[in-house]
């Protein structure tokens, strides 16, 4: 087993992000679990609640490259991936890398781009590489996409297809801060932005070492069976046309391991599975027509499924 990561360092990372995003410890923990699991996060919320600030602070505290793409209807795949350009001096074409070649990529308002441009990220998110003109180009490691979208605005947007949603480890919502937390935000920014005081606590190799350690966290067979029974129950649910795929089961498995590391444990508990079931599984489900027109929320269905599966002793 690789050397255990310092729990104190992860605690300091939590605290540093908490100074930038007040009153959102659950959101910060989800983001850090995604980092440890090597996954991607879709943040679905209204403008102005700190989504971009959180992504920038994460890149700074991890000390890894950061890039932001503002998704618009006229954005092309080449604007994301890069393109071949003519080198006049050499008389040949050379590949000019796009903004996807980074470690933390903020895909801002991802649902404003066309499905063709959205799909340009599929290979990057699934295989950590992009293919341009038949040539595979590996992305930097670590690589993470933090995407945002506004759930209340539908004009000029394109819903993310199921294949795209399935590439995200979590779909989370931030929500407005509590009154006292929002007051702290106002007072913190009287003179300057706290983001300027975020200092690196990790680096790229340290993040990769943490991700490698996550894969070695113990998941005993009863816990793995419990996780898979939850997944299987979604496939039998009468209000779901499509349940969780094997990729979704693997995502919950890895996220549960990462959750244990973030809490300083070397084993996964049923509580980890329960805690992460909704943000990991809800966006992967497809409801029946009756459930869709009835306004059933996928989060509520996942909660029902988890409640109906016996917890192992």
Secondary structure, DSSP 8 states (H G I E B T S, - for coil): ------HHHHHHHHHHHHHHSTT-HHHHHHHHHHHHHT--EEEE--TTSSHHHHHHHHHHHHT--EEEEE--TT--HHHHHEEEEEETTTTEEEEEE-TTSSSEEEEETGGGS-HHHHHHHHHHHHHSEEEETTEEEE--SS-EEEEEE-TT--TT-----HHHHTT-SEEE------HHHHHHHHHHTTTS-GGGG------HHHHHHHHHHHTTSB--HHHHHHHHHHHHHHHH-TTEEE---HHHHHHHHHHHHHHHHHTT-SB--HHHHHHHHHHHHGGG-EE-HHHHHTT--HHHHHHHHHHHS----
